[in-house]
């Protein structure tokens, strides 16, 4: 007897599914890594602003620096005027004021020497702090089990609604679901630990280099801010990747347990900024089994087989299908 392929409503992820996790990870790094570094540097805010201090005060606070005959940094109108009064010449190409050290007043030389010692001491303090930060301690502060559990609850609810006219799905208790969420929280901790350790290593090297740059203070601030920017992107990637992978694996398990072993591959629309991979696009509309997924890697790369959403940053989705007798009531309902 001939059978009919019935396609079930797909369960798709949305940005809401990973935004809470992204913000949790971002704040974890911000609070435990970057804010302490900015405080050690004596930085008051999140953006550099022009100050109306006099030249000596600007040097003391690190708003401007003097290096090899050049004054550089955030040069306010009052500081620029004072430099001109001292005979400094504006260099349009480098955006600095030039004045030989021998032309500086004695008291200003003392301020410059003191500010350099102070800056070196700050960098040494920052390096000490970085050396004392334990990546595993930061990772252990992650509390994302409830976030993962919410994602699983969503999948379970939509799954149950999808298959209610098809089959009786095996029950999943709250404790079973929470156990899965806790396991993924632990997995996320490993990602955070490893990335934090690598970024600390990079930061220590980059902060050491700022001692030998002309605009030392601002260079140090930008180094920390750049690393923080990288951490934000990493938080977004990890949240999207891990949440998507969790939900993909969970859907695979639930449908398989219900005896629904096949699906039709679906792709998102994509955009010029985030296009769909051609080798994933080629799978769209084709039918596969959960227990025998297709090859999802670029031609020429080491072969990997994945179901939708399981490959690296994959946004594809599965349209589960069942094969039913054409004369059955189930088929009529669908």
Backbone bond lengths (Angstrom), bond angles and torsions (degrees), N, CA, C in turn:
res aa  C-N    CA-C-N  psi(-1)  N-CA   C-N-CA  omega(-1)  CA-C   N-CA-C  phi
1 X - - - 1.464 - - 1.527 109.62 -
2 X 1.334 116.33 134.18 1.453 120.79 -177.24 1.535 110.93 -69.00
3 X 1.326 114.39 148.54 1.469 119.32 178.81 1.519 110.24 -115.33
4 X 1.285 115.31 161.07 1.463 122.28 -179.68 1.525 109.32 -116.05
5 X 1.331 116.07 137.46 1.464 120.79 177.95 1.526 108.43 -86.67
6 X 1.320 115.27 117.45 1.459 120.55 178.75 1.525 109.13 -107.39
7 X 1.301 115.78 123.07 1.464 120.76 -178.36 1.525 110.03 -95.05
8 X 1.336 116.01 125.94 1.460 120.89 -179.58 1.519 110.71 -88.50
9 X 1.301 115.64 159.81 1.467 120.94 178.86 1.529 109.78 -64.21
10 X 1.334 118.00 127.89 1.470 119.50 -179.44 1.524 111.70 -73.61
11 X 1.320 115.73 152.38 1.466 121.81 174.66 1.529 106.54 -100.96
12 X 1.311 116.24 111.04 1.472 120.73 -175.46 1.524 111.44 -106.13
13 X 1.328 114.91 149.22 1.458 120.17 174.70 1.530 109.62 -84.65
14 X 1.322 116.85 153.68 1.462 122.52 173.97 1.520 108.31 -128.14
15 X 1.320 116.69 170.77 1.467 120.24 179.34 1.521 111.38 -61.07
16 X 1.328 117.30 -29.31 1.463 120.38 179.05 1.519 112.27 -62.92
17 X 1.332 116.50 -24.27 1.461 120.43 -177.52 1.520 112.66 -70.32
18 X 1.332 117.66 -22.53 1.467 118.00 -178.16 1.528 114.02 -125.34
19 X 1.347 118.43 -5.05 1.460 120.35 -177.41 1.529 112.80 -63.17
20 X 1.333 117.10 -39.67 1.476 119.86 179.55 1.525 111.10 -64.73
21 X 1.328 116.13 -39.92 1.462 119.95 178.85 1.527 110.27 -67.96
22 X 1.324 116.79 -40.69 1.466 120.96 177.75 1.527 111.11 -58.04
23 X 1.332 116.61 -47.29 1.464 120.75 -179.32 1.524 111.10 -66.64
24 X 1.318 117.94 -36.15 1.468 121.68 178.77 1.525 110.85 -63.16
25 X 1.322 116.92 -45.53 1.465 121.18 -179.65 1.522 110.67 -68.48
26 X 1.323 115.92 -40.53 1.468 120.31 -179.70 1.531 110.87 -60.99
27 X 1.329 116.07 -46.64 1.454 119.92 179.96 1.523 112.01 -67.98
28 X 1.318 117.00 -30.04 1.460 121.41 177.22 1.523 110.29 -60.68
29 X 1.331 116.68 -47.99 1.466 120.83 178.82 1.534 111.54 -70.19
30 X 1.323 115.69 -39.96 1.464 119.04 -178.22 1.531 111.01 -60.73
31 X 1.327 116.43 -49.57 1.460 121.84 -174.98 1.523 112.61 -70.60
32 X 1.322 117.10 -38.62 1.467 120.58 -171.31 1.518 115.05 -99.26
33 X 1.341 117.12 -10.54 1.466 119.43 -179.56 1.522 112.50 -124.47
34 X 1.327 118.52 -54.61 1.460 120.49 -169.26 1.527 114.70 -83.66
35 X 1.321 117.28 -42.09 1.467 118.75 178.90 1.531 111.95 -59.82
36 X 1.341 119.78 -45.22 1.472 119.85 176.91 1.531 113.16 -58.95
37 X 1.342 117.60 -35.05 1.465 120.67 179.67 1.526 110.84 -69.20
38 X 1.332 116.90 -42.82 1.467 120.09 179.73 1.526 110.73 -65.66
39 X 1.319 116.87 -35.96 1.464 119.75 177.70 1.520 110.60 -66.77
40 X 1.335 116.89 -39.97 1.463 120.76 179.03 1.520 110.83 -64.52
41 X 1.339 116.34 -30.10 1.461 120.82 179.10 1.521 111.03 -79.89
42 X 1.336 115.93 -12.49 1.454 119.90 -178.87 1.506 112.47 80.50
43 X 1.327 116.97 23.77 1.458 121.47 -177.41 1.519 109.86 -87.04
44 X 1.343 118.57 127.15 1.458 121.26 -171.89 1.518 116.53 -84.00
45 X 1.325 118.47 -22.28 1.464 119.02 -173.32 1.502 112.77 -144.88
46 X 1.330 115.60 -162.35 1.457 120.61 -177.93 1.519 112.19 -100.85
47 X 1.350 116.84 -11.67 1.467 119.78 177.93 1.519 109.50 -134.48
48 X 1.325 115.57 144.17 1.456 119.21 176.60 1.523 108.78 -75.32
49 X 1.320 116.79 138.52 1.455 120.79 179.08 1.513 109.71 -129.31
50 X 1.315 115.59 151.14 1.466 119.99 177.53 1.524 109.72 -70.24
51 X 1.306 116.14 135.23 1.464 120.61 -179.84 1.524 109.69 -108.14
52 X 1.323 116.57 151.34 1.452 121.53 178.06 1.522 109.80 -98.91
53 X 1.333 116.77 33.34 1.454 121.00 179.00 1.520 110.13 -77.75
54 X 1.333 116.09 163.97 1.457 118.50 172.29 1.523 108.19 -78.08
55 X 1.315 115.64 174.75 1.461 121.02 -173.97 1.523 112.26 -59.50
56 X 1.318 116.80 -46.80 1.465 120.23 -177.77 1.522 111.23 -61.78
57 X 1.331 116.96 -43.52 1.452 120.75 -179.81 1.529 111.11 -65.95
58 X 1.335 116.32 -38.86 1.463 120.15 178.34 1.521 110.66 -63.09
59 X 1.313 117.26 -36.42 1.462 121.20 177.41 1.527 110.98 -70.06
60 X 1.325 116.67 -41.02 1.466 120.58 -178.73 1.531 111.38 -63.60
61 X 1.336 115.74 -40.86 1.463 119.41 -176.88 1.525 112.88 -82.32
62 X 1.330 116.11 -9.32 1.460 119.05 179.07 1.513 113.74 86.86
63 X 1.347 116.77 7.15 1.461 118.85 179.22 1.522 110.63 -65.03
64 X 1.314 116.48 -32.81 1.460 120.41 171.52 1.527 107.72 -132.69
65 X 1.330 115.60 158.58 1.461 121.30 179.43 1.520 109.65 -132.49
66 X 1.325 114.42 156.39 1.466 120.64 177.47 1.528 107.39 -117.48
67 X 1.342 115.52 123.63 1.466 119.54 -175.91 1.518 108.62 -149.27
68 X 1.334 116.01 120.45 1.470 122.56 177.87 1.523 112.27 51.95
69 X 1.316 114.75 47.83 1.457 119.75 174.41 1.517 115.08 81.74
70 X 1.345 118.49 8.95 1.460 120.94 -177.49 1.521 111.65 -125.21
71 X 1.332 115.15 134.70 1.461 121.47 170.94 1.529 107.09 -97.86
72 X 1.326 116.86 125.85 1.457 120.22 -179.41 1.517 109.62 -139.57
73 X 1.316 115.22 163.66 1.453 120.23 179.34 1.505 111.40 129.08
74 X 1.325 116.32 -152.78 1.462 122.01 179.67 1.529 108.37 -86.96
75 X 1.313 115.02 94.69 1.463 121.32 -172.70 1.527 110.28 -91.87
76 X 1.319 116.19 104.61 1.464 120.49 178.35 1.520 109.33 -75.22
77 X 1.327 115.84 169.54 1.469 120.47 -179.24 1.524 111.11 -62.63
78 X 1.345 116.75 -40.33 1.466 119.61 -178.15 1.526 111.59 -68.30
79 X 1.338 116.77 -39.54 1.463 120.22 178.67 1.523 110.40 -68.27
80 X 1.333 117.04 -41.12 1.462 120.79 178.83 1.528 110.90 -60.71
81 X 1.332 116.55 -41.11 1.464 120.52 179.38 1.520 110.65 -63.68
82 X 1.331 116.37 -42.36 1.461 120.39 -179.70 1.530 111.10 -64.41
83 X 1.307 116.73 -38.23 1.472 120.52 178.23 1.532 110.54 -66.03
84 X 1.324 115.95 -41.88 1.471 119.45 177.84 1.518 111.02 -62.66
85 X 1.346 116.15 -38.22 1.467 120.02 179.25 1.528 111.58 -64.54
86 X 1.354 115.21 -27.79 1.470 119.56 177.88 1.528 111.94 -80.52
87 X 1.347 116.56 -8.11 1.460 120.49 -179.54 1.510 114.06 99.64
88 X 1.339 117.69 8.91 1.468 120.43 179.68 1.522 110.35 -68.93
89 X 1.344 115.73 145.19 1.454 122.04 -179.60 1.534 110.11 -108.33
90 X 1.332 114.54 133.19 1.464 119.47 179.61 1.521 111.01 -76.05
91 X 1.320 117.06 130.47 1.461 122.96 177.17 1.525 107.70 -107.79
92 X 1.339 115.50 102.72 1.462 120.42 -175.83 1.531 111.87 -63.06
93 X 1.327 116.63 -33.77 1.463 120.73 -176.43 1.530 111.78 -65.37
94 X 1.336 116.27 -43.23 1.466 119.84 -177.26 1.526 113.06 -98.19
95 X 1.339 116.58 -10.45 1.460 119.28 -178.91 1.522 112.29 68.31
96 X 1.342 116.55 35.56 1.465 121.96 -178.39 1.519 110.43 -133.26
97 X 1.343 114.98 163.96 1.459 121.35 171.08 1.519 107.68 -99.93
98 X 1.336 116.53 135.46 1.461 121.78 -179.73 1.533 110.39 -107.85
99 X 1.328 114.64 131.97 1.464 120.71 176.83 1.518 108.12 -159.09
100 X 1.329 115.90 125.35 1.466 120.41 -178.47 1.527 110.41 -62.81
101 X 1.319 116.57 147.84 1.464 121.03 -177.73 1.533 111.24 -62.29
102 X 1.319 115.56 -33.12 1.478 119.50 -179.84 1.521 112.29 -66.36
103 X 1.337 116.46 -18.14 1.466 120.24 179.97 1.524 112.76 -91.96
104 X 1.309 116.74 -2.77 1.457 120.34 -178.75 1.525 111.03 -82.39
105 X 1.332 117.96 141.52 1.468 120.62 174.54 1.526 109.96 -60.79
106 X 1.315 116.57 150.72 1.460 121.52 -176.94 1.532 111.41 -57.53
107 X 1.335 117.05 -43.15 1.462 119.53 -176.94 1.538 111.57 -65.76
108 X 1.348 116.10 -31.48 1.455 119.90 179.30 1.535 110.79 -72.81
109 X 1.341 116.01 -34.99 1.475 120.22 176.37 1.528 109.66 -62.34
110 X 1.330 115.72 -38.95 1.468 119.86 -179.82 1.531 110.62 -65.91
111 X 1.345 116.58 -39.76 1.460 120.94 178.17 1.525 110.29 -63.46
112 X 1.340 116.92 -42.98 1.472 121.78 -179.74 1.525 110.32 -62.85
113 X 1.334 116.51 -44.87 1.470 120.22 179.48 1.525 110.70 -62.76
114 X 1.340 116.10 -41.05 1.459 120.22 179.74 1.517 112.12 -67.42
115 X 1.344 116.25 -39.75 1.463 119.71 -179.38 1.525 110.58 -67.10
116 X 1.332 117.25 -34.69 1.464 120.29 178.41 1.520 110.86 -67.59
117 X 1.337 116.38 -42.30 1.464 119.72 177.46 1.532 110.39 -62.98
118 X 1.321 114.76 -41.43 1.463 119.81 -179.78 1.524 111.06 -63.76
119 X 1.335 116.15 -41.51 1.457 119.87 -179.87 1.526 110.89 -64.55
120 X 1.334 116.34 -44.11 1.465 120.02 178.78 1.537 110.67 -60.79
121 X 1.329 115.02 -37.51 1.464 118.98 178.98 1.531 110.50 -66.35
122 X 1.343 116.67 -38.46 1.459 120.78 178.68 1.523 110.87 -65.10
123 X 1.332 115.92 -43.48 1.460 119.86 179.73 1.530 110.23 -64.15
124 X 1.329 115.94 -39.53 1.464 119.94 177.83 1.530 110.35 -63.43
125 X 1.347 116.23 -38.15 1.463 120.63 179.15 1.533 110.35 -67.52
126 X 1.324 115.86 -41.20 1.458 120.22 178.38 1.526 110.56 -63.27
127 X 1.333 115.97 -43.57 1.463 119.64 179.29 1.532 110.56 -61.69
128 X 1.330 115.29 -38.75 1.459 119.63 178.19 1.527 110.62 -63.62
129 X 1.338 115.69 -43.05 1.461 120.20 179.40 1.528 110.51 -62.74
130 X 1.344 115.92 -43.53 1.459 119.63 179.99 1.525 111.17 -62.53
131 X 1.343 115.28 -39.26 1.467 119.54 -179.88 1.526 111.44 -66.18
132 X 1.340 116.40 -27.99 1.461 120.34 -177.08 1.529 113.13 -88.88
133 X 1.352 116.66 -14.79 1.454 119.64 179.62 1.527 109.57 -72.19
134 X 1.306 116.35 126.53 1.459 121.35 179.41 1.528 108.59 -102.38
135 X 1.331 117.28 112.66 1.470 120.55 -178.35 1.523 113.71 -53.46
136 X 1.338 116.20 -36.35 1.458 118.14 -178.49 1.529 111.76 -67.70
137 X 1.362 116.71 -29.11 1.462 119.30 178.30 1.526 110.62 -70.51
138 X 1.327 116.58 -37.68 1.463 119.91 176.17 1.520 109.36 -64.84
139 X 1.329 116.10 -46.25 1.466 120.51 -178.90 1.520 111.65 -60.68
140 X 1.327 116.39 -38.11 1.464 120.08 -177.66 1.531 112.61 -67.06
141 X 1.335 117.00 -16.31 1.461 120.02 179.05 1.526 112.61 -81.51
142 X 1.334 116.29 -7.64 1.461 119.19 179.47 1.528 110.63 -65.33
143 X 1.317 114.99 128.13 1.466 120.83 176.99 1.531 107.63 -123.97
144 X 1.326 116.18 82.09 1.464 120.31 -174.97 1.526 112.65 -118.99
145 X 1.328 117.04 6.91 1.466 119.46 -178.00 1.526 111.57 -58.34
146 X 1.332 117.59 -43.61 1.458 120.95 -179.60 1.522 111.43 -65.20
147 X 1.343 115.84 -34.70 1.463 119.77 179.21 1.526 110.01 -65.76
148 X 1.337 116.25 -46.61 1.460 120.12 177.22 1.528 110.75 -62.70
149 X 1.330 115.84 -39.42 1.460 120.02 -178.95 1.526 110.67 -63.41
150 X 1.320 116.77 -37.37 1.463 120.90 177.93 1.527 110.83 -62.60
151 X 1.340 116.19 -41.05 1.464 120.40 178.34 1.526 110.72 -63.80
152 X 1.329 116.33 -42.23 1.461 120.56 179.08 1.527 111.15 -65.69
153 X 1.321 116.46 -40.05 1.460 121.13 179.02 1.521 110.37 -60.94
154 X 1.329 116.50 -40.21 1.460 120.86 178.58 1.525 110.50 -62.27
155 X 1.349 116.13 -47.68 1.464 120.04 179.62 1.522 110.66 -61.30
156 X 1.336 116.44 -44.47 1.467 120.92 -178.74 1.527 111.09 -61.47
157 X 1.322 117.18 -42.61 1.463 121.67 -179.81 1.533 111.01 -63.45
158 X 1.343 116.14 -47.67 1.461 119.77 -178.94 1.523 111.27 -69.84
159 X 1.328 116.64 -35.23 1.460 120.74 177.46 1.519 110.43 -61.72
160 X 1.328 116.66 -48.47 1.462 121.34 -178.69 1.525 110.76 -60.57
161 X 1.331 116.02 -39.17 1.462 119.86 -179.84 1.532 110.83 -68.48
162 X 1.325 115.94 -35.09 1.463 120.97 -177.37 1.517 112.66 -69.78
163 X 1.327 116.57 -39.64 1.474 119.99 -172.72 1.532 113.46 -98.72
164 X 1.317 118.72 3.14 1.473 120.43 -172.66 1.528 112.82 -61.32
165 X 1.344 118.00 -28.71 1.464 120.31 178.87 1.525 112.82 -96.11
166 X 1.327 115.89 1.82 1.462 120.69 -175.69 1.519 112.16 -106.55
167 X 1.322 116.00 -47.68 1.454 120.11 -174.51 1.522 109.89 -158.00
168 X 1.301 116.05 169.42 1.463 121.48 174.61 1.526 107.18 -94.43
169 X 1.333 115.97 110.09 1.466 120.40 -176.17 1.527 110.88 -78.73
170 X 1.323 117.12 141.70 1.473 120.44 175.91 1.524 110.29 -57.31
171 X 1.318 116.59 139.99 1.458 120.21 -178.53 1.526 110.96 -71.50
172 X 1.313 114.59 149.74 1.465 121.60 175.73 1.519 107.08 -126.48
173 X 1.321 117.39 117.66 1.464 120.58 -177.90 1.519 111.01 -78.09
174 X 1.328 115.25 161.54 1.462 119.84 177.69 1.524 110.99 -60.76
175 X 1.323 116.22 -39.81 1.467 119.69 -178.61 1.535 111.34 -65.86
176 X 1.321 117.45 -37.15 1.462 120.71 177.56 1.525 110.41 -64.84
177 X 1.322 116.29 -43.90 1.458 121.03 179.69 1.526 110.95 -64.62
178 X 1.316 116.85 -42.60 1.464 121.22 -179.83 1.527 111.90 -66.49
179 X 1.327 116.08 -32.73 1.462 120.42 177.28 1.534 110.18 -64.83
180 X 1.325 116.05 -42.00 1.466 120.45 177.80 1.525 109.79 -62.98
181 X 1.331 116.77 -43.17 1.470 121.34 -179.83 1.525 110.93 -62.21
182 X 1.334 117.16 -40.70 1.465 121.25 179.33 1.523 111.28 -64.59
183 X 1.328 116.31 -37.32 1.460 120.08 178.57 1.528 111.01 -65.14
184 X 1.327 117.48 -38.17 1.458 120.32 178.70 1.524 111.46 -73.44
185 X 1.310 117.10 -30.24 1.466 120.26 173.61 1.523 109.92 -62.46
186 X 1.326 116.81 -42.22 1.471 121.01 177.62 1.526 111.20 -64.49
187 X 1.333 116.58 -38.03 1.453 120.66 178.56 1.526 110.98 -65.02
188 X 1.335 115.50 -38.57 1.468 120.91 178.88 1.519 110.39 -65.21
189 X 1.311 116.66 -35.51 1.461 120.95 178.20 1.526 111.39 -60.07
190 X 1.316 116.73 -37.83 1.461 120.61 179.87 1.520 110.83 -64.97
191 X 1.334 117.01 -42.30 1.459 120.84 176.58 1.535 110.58 -60.35
192 X 1.319 116.86 -45.62 1.466 121.82 -177.99 1.520 110.48 -64.86
193 X 1.333 116.74 -43.62 1.469 120.67 179.13 1.518 111.46 -58.84
194 X 1.315 117.78 -49.07 1.463 121.69 -176.25 1.525 111.86 -66.76
195 X 1.350 116.72 -41.66 1.458 119.00 -179.26 1.533 110.18 -68.05
196 X 1.319 117.65 -41.40 1.468 121.51 179.56 1.525 111.15 -60.46
197 X 1.317 117.16 -43.10 1.462 121.36 179.91 1.528 110.79 -61.28
198 X 1.328 117.04 -42.49 1.463 120.96 -179.37 1.529 111.12 -69.00
199 X 1.331 117.45 -39.69 1.466 120.43 -178.88 1.521 111.22 -70.66
200 X 1.312 118.53 -34.70 1.462 121.28 175.69 1.526 110.04 -62.95
201 X 1.313 116.77 -42.46 1.464 121.02 178.03 1.530 110.74 -59.44
202 X 1.327 116.83 -44.62 1.462 120.71 179.65 1.528 111.00 -65.85
203 X 1.335 115.94 -43.56 1.460 120.20 -178.25 1.528 112.10 -60.69
204 X 1.311 117.31 -40.94 1.470 120.36 -179.32 1.524 110.43 -61.37
205 X 1.320 116.46 -40.46 1.454 119.88 178.73 1.518 112.47 -69.20
206 X 1.338 116.66 -42.48 1.464 120.69 -178.62 1.529 111.87 -68.98
207 X 1.325 117.78 -38.49 1.458 120.17 179.64 1.527 111.05 -67.04
208 X 1.306 117.36 -34.84 1.470 120.91 177.20 1.527 110.65 -62.80
209 X 1.322 116.88 -36.83 1.464 121.12 -179.42 1.527 112.41 -65.95
210 X 1.345 117.35 -28.34 1.466 119.80 -176.62 1.524 112.24 -64.92
211 X 1.322 117.63 -21.55 1.467 120.78 179.13 1.519 110.47 -62.08
212 X 1.316 116.20 -29.95 1.458 120.61 -174.25 1.525 113.34 -103.14
213 X 1.339 117.17 12.64 1.460 120.33 177.02 1.521 110.09 -98.18
214 X 1.323 114.94 159.13 1.458 118.81 -177.98 1.512 112.37 -67.60
215 X 1.303 117.26 -48.32 1.461 121.83 -179.12 1.521 108.48 -99.11
216 X 1.332 115.54 74.34 1.457 121.61 -167.58 1.528 113.79 -63.02
217 X 1.313 115.95 -50.32 1.460 119.52 -174.18 1.527 111.49 -62.99
218 X 1.333 116.13 -51.24 1.456 119.47 -178.99 1.527 111.26 -64.45
219 X 1.327 115.68 -34.96 1.462 119.69 177.68 1.528 110.62 -62.77
220 X 1.328 116.89 -40.36 1.471 120.99 178.72 1.527 110.70 -65.57
221 X 1.341 115.87 -42.81 1.465 120.18 178.85 1.526 110.06 -61.11
222 X 1.332 115.98 -46.29 1.462 120.08 -178.65 1.530 111.56 -64.99
223 X 1.322 116.87 -33.15 1.465 120.11 177.78 1.523 110.61 -62.43
224 X 1.336 115.54 -44.41 1.466 119.60 179.48 1.524 110.50 -68.61
225 X 1.336 116.61 -42.57 1.456 119.93 -179.49 1.525 111.59 -64.68
226 X 1.332 116.61 -37.59 1.463 120.31 177.91 1.525 110.66 -63.71
227 X 1.323 116.19 -43.60 1.465 120.39 178.59 1.521 110.15 -63.41
228 X 1.331 116.78 -39.09 1.464 120.33 178.87 1.526 110.48 -63.62
229 X 1.343 115.80 -39.67 1.459 119.85 176.99 1.523 111.77 -61.21
230 X 1.334 115.60 -40.56 1.462 120.51 177.16 1.529 110.00 -63.00
231 X 1.333 115.69 -39.89 1.468 119.55 -179.24 1.522 111.32 -64.96
232 X 1.342 117.00 -35.08 1.460 119.93 178.15 1.522 111.00 -64.28
233 X 1.336 115.93 -43.62 1.460 119.83 178.14 1.526 111.14 -64.66
234 X 1.328 115.55 -38.11 1.463 119.77 179.26 1.524 110.55 -66.30
235 X 1.338 116.10 -40.44 1.467 119.85 178.63 1.523 110.57 -60.80
236 X 1.332 116.37 -42.22 1.464 120.53 179.49 1.521 110.68 -64.47
237 X 1.336 116.12 -44.99 1.464 119.78 -179.82 1.525 111.17 -62.31
238 X 1.333 116.95 -48.90 1.464 120.40 -177.93 1.522 111.46 -62.12
239 X 1.334 115.92 -42.08 1.462 119.36 -179.12 1.525 110.64 -62.90
240 X 1.322 116.47 -46.71 1.462 120.47 179.92 1.535 110.75 -65.60
241 X 1.334 116.06 -45.91 1.450 120.65 -176.28 1.529 112.07 -64.36
242 X 1.328 116.25 -50.83 1.463 119.93 -175.08 1.529 112.70 -71.53
243 X 1.331 116.04 -38.97 1.472 118.62 177.75 1.520 110.42 -66.01
244 X 1.343 116.09 -44.69 1.456 119.91 179.28 1.513 112.37 -62.67
245 X 1.333 115.90 -41.51 1.456 119.89 -179.47 1.529 111.17 -67.22
246 X 1.340 115.80 -41.72 1.464 120.14 177.49 1.525 110.98 -58.10
247 X 1.326 116.14 -48.51 1.453 120.15 -177.15 1.528 111.40 -67.56
248 X 1.342 116.75 -36.41 1.459 120.24 178.75 1.532 110.93 -64.85
249 X 1.331 115.99 -45.69 1.464 120.56 179.88 1.531 110.68 -64.95
250 X 1.317 116.19 -39.10 1.462 120.58 -178.57 1.528 110.66 -66.65
251 X 1.340 116.37 -42.10 1.471 120.12 177.75 1.522 110.33 -62.40
252 X 1.305 115.84 -44.29 1.465 119.80 178.34 1.526 110.84 -56.05
253 X 1.324 116.50 -45.61 1.465 121.02 -178.96 1.522 111.86 -65.46
254 X 1.331 116.73 -45.01 1.466 119.89 -176.13 1.532 111.59 -66.94
255 X 1.338 116.96 -43.86 1.459 119.38 179.56 1.529 111.23 -66.71
256 X 1.333 116.58 -40.64 1.459 120.08 179.02 1.532 110.68 -63.15
257 X 1.344 116.26 -42.75 1.471 120.36 178.14 1.530 111.52 -61.24
258 X 1.334 115.37 -29.38 1.467 119.93 -179.55 1.523 111.93 -86.21
259 X 1.343 116.67 1.18 1.455 120.49 179.10 1.516 114.06 82.51
260 X 1.335 117.36 10.53 1.468 121.81 177.80 1.529 106.93 -97.09
261 X 1.317 116.04 96.74 1.459 121.30 -167.84 1.523 114.54 -96.73
262 X 1.333 118.08 -8.11 1.467 119.98 -175.25 1.527 111.68 -120.27
263 X 1.306 115.03 160.45 1.467 121.33 176.44 1.523 109.10 -154.11
264 X 1.313 114.52 160.34 1.463 121.17 173.28 1.527 108.04 -104.57
265 X 1.316 116.90 131.14 1.469 121.47 -176.64 1.526 110.23 -71.15
266 X 1.348 115.87 133.45 1.456 120.82 177.47 1.515 111.46 -125.67
267 X 1.319 117.08 146.60 1.471 122.14 179.57 1.526 110.30 -119.33
268 X 1.316 116.25 149.28 1.459 120.64 173.03 1.520 108.54 -74.31
269 X 1.329 116.51 167.80 1.466 120.32 -177.25 1.523 111.96 -65.69
270 X 1.343 116.32 -36.41 1.453 119.34 -177.23 1.517 111.52 77.27
271 X 1.328 116.15 172.94 1.462 122.25 179.75 1.524 108.20 -154.79
272 X 1.343 118.01 166.07 1.470 119.13 178.44 1.528 112.55 -56.61
273 X 1.339 116.17 -33.82 1.463 119.58 -179.70 1.520 111.85 -79.05
274 X 1.328 116.39 -35.02 1.467 121.70 -179.76 1.530 109.48 -129.52
275 X 1.334 117.18 72.62 1.457 119.97 -177.59 1.534 112.63 -73.19
276 X 1.315 115.13 158.33 1.461 120.89 174.51 1.523 108.17 -79.29
277 X 1.327 117.12 134.87 1.461 119.91 178.42 1.528 110.27 -61.51
278 X 1.340 118.10 131.64 1.475 121.00 -176.84 1.522 112.87 -55.10
279 X 1.337 117.34 -38.26 1.458 119.49 -178.11 1.533 111.90 -74.03
280 X 1.341 116.87 -17.51 1.470 120.15 171.22 1.533 109.50 -84.52
281 X 1.329 115.64 -38.85 1.466 120.75 178.85 1.521 110.78 -60.05
282 X 1.329 115.81 -33.48 1.466 120.48 -179.11 1.529 111.81 -67.00
283 X 1.325 117.13 -17.91 1.470 121.27 -179.25 1.524 112.36 -87.00
284 X 1.326 117.36 -14.03 1.466 121.00 -173.57 1.533 111.77 -57.59
285 X 1.331 114.68 132.01 1.460 121.04 177.49 1.516 114.54 86.63
286 X 1.311 117.67 -10.92 1.457 120.75 -179.25 1.527 110.33 -85.18
287 X 1.320 115.68 151.33 1.460 121.27 -177.70 1.528 110.84 -99.34
288 X 1.346 115.37 133.49 1.463 121.52 179.26 1.526 109.37 -135.88
289 X 1.320 115.55 169.74 1.457 122.26 176.07 1.531 109.74 -105.79
290 X 1.315 116.13 145.92 1.465 120.49 178.04 1.530 110.81 -59.12
291 X 1.334 115.70 -36.60 1.462 119.15 -176.87 1.522 113.38 -86.98
292 X 1.331 117.22 3.01 1.464 120.67 175.09 1.535 108.74 -147.32
293 X 1.327 116.76 71.62 1.466 120.79 -176.99 1.521 112.35 -68.81
294 X 1.329 117.41 161.11 1.467 121.32 -179.49 1.534 112.28 -80.40
295 X 1.325 115.09 169.00 1.469 120.96 174.42 1.524 107.74 -74.10
296 X 1.340 116.77 127.54 1.478 120.36 -177.14 1.523 112.37 -117.37
297 X 1.316 116.88 12.93 1.464 120.17 -177.75 1.522 111.29 -97.64
298 X 1.306 114.33 155.90 1.464 121.83 178.49 1.520 109.87 -63.22
299 X 1.324 117.69 139.71 1.465 119.83 177.97 1.532 111.65 -53.68
300 X 1.315 115.39 130.82 1.459 120.32 -178.96 1.510 113.47 100.10
301 X 1.357 117.23 -17.84 1.460 121.33 178.23 1.523 110.24 -87.94
302 X 1.337 115.30 164.47 1.464 119.68 175.48 1.526 108.95 -58.53
303 X 1.317 116.65 131.57 1.460 121.64 -173.44 1.528 111.85 -68.50
304 X 1.344 114.99 129.92 1.457 122.41 172.45 1.520 108.03 -130.52
305 X 1.314 115.79 139.38 1.458 120.42 176.98 1.528 109.10 -109.77
306 X 1.320 116.51 132.80 1.462 120.71 -177.80 1.515 110.78 -144.98
307 X 1.324 114.84 149.25 1.454 120.68 167.55 1.531 107.71 -84.02
308 X 1.324 119.26 165.86 1.465 121.23 -178.27 1.532 112.65 -53.32
309 X 1.323 115.77 134.07 1.456 121.31 178.08 1.506 114.89 86.25
310 X 1.329 118.43 -5.56 1.459 120.62 -175.86 1.534 112.35 -94.85
311 X 1.319 117.92 -21.47 1.458 120.39 -179.87 1.518 109.81 -77.31
312 X 1.310 115.86 166.64 1.459 123.47 -178.79 1.528 111.21 -51.84
313 X 1.345 116.53 113.47 1.460 123.59 175.77 1.534 112.70 55.49
314 X 1.304 116.31 32.92 1.467 121.33 -178.04 1.525 110.97 -81.18
315 X 1.343 116.46 132.91 1.465 121.62 179.72 1.527 112.06 -109.68
316 X 1.328 116.52 8.90 1.462 120.33 179.13 1.536 109.94 -69.08
317 X 1.330 116.38 164.73 1.455 120.57 -177.86 1.522 109.92 -141.15
318 X 1.325 114.97 162.33 1.462 121.06 -178.50 1.523 110.49 -104.91
319 X 1.343 115.18 137.97 1.456 121.25 170.86 1.527 106.28 -106.73
320 X 1.338 118.02 94.85 1.471 120.39 -176.67 1.534 111.06 -57.54
321 X 1.313 116.56 143.56 1.456 120.36 179.14 1.535 110.04 -131.53
322 X 1.331 114.64 150.75 1.463 121.10 173.96 1.525 107.55 -128.81
323 X 1.299 115.55 151.10 1.467 120.75 177.63 1.530 107.32 -106.77
324 X 1.322 116.25 118.66 1.462 120.81 -176.08 1.519 110.39 -125.32
325 X 1.334 115.12 157.15 1.460 121.63 176.45 1.522 109.34 -63.58
326 X 1.299 117.44 133.54 1.467 121.38 -178.11 1.529 112.46 -59.41
327 X 1.337 115.71 -27.31 1.455 118.88 -176.80 1.527 112.92 -91.87
328 X 1.339 116.60 -0.84 1.459 118.99 -176.05 1.515 111.48 -76.71
329 X 1.326 115.05 156.38 1.461 120.16 177.83 1.522 111.61 -66.24
330 X 1.317 113.71 -32.18 1.467 117.30 179.69 1.507 110.27 -60.66
331 X 1.315 115.82 -46.21 1.463 119.91 179.38 1.511 111.20 -60.30
332 X 1.353 116.23 -39.78 1.457 119.77 179.66 1.514 111.74 -63.29
333 X 1.331 115.71 -38.80 1.470 119.67 -179.73 1.512 110.99 -65.00
334 X 1.332 115.52 -36.29 1.456 119.02 -176.96 1.527 111.71 -79.27
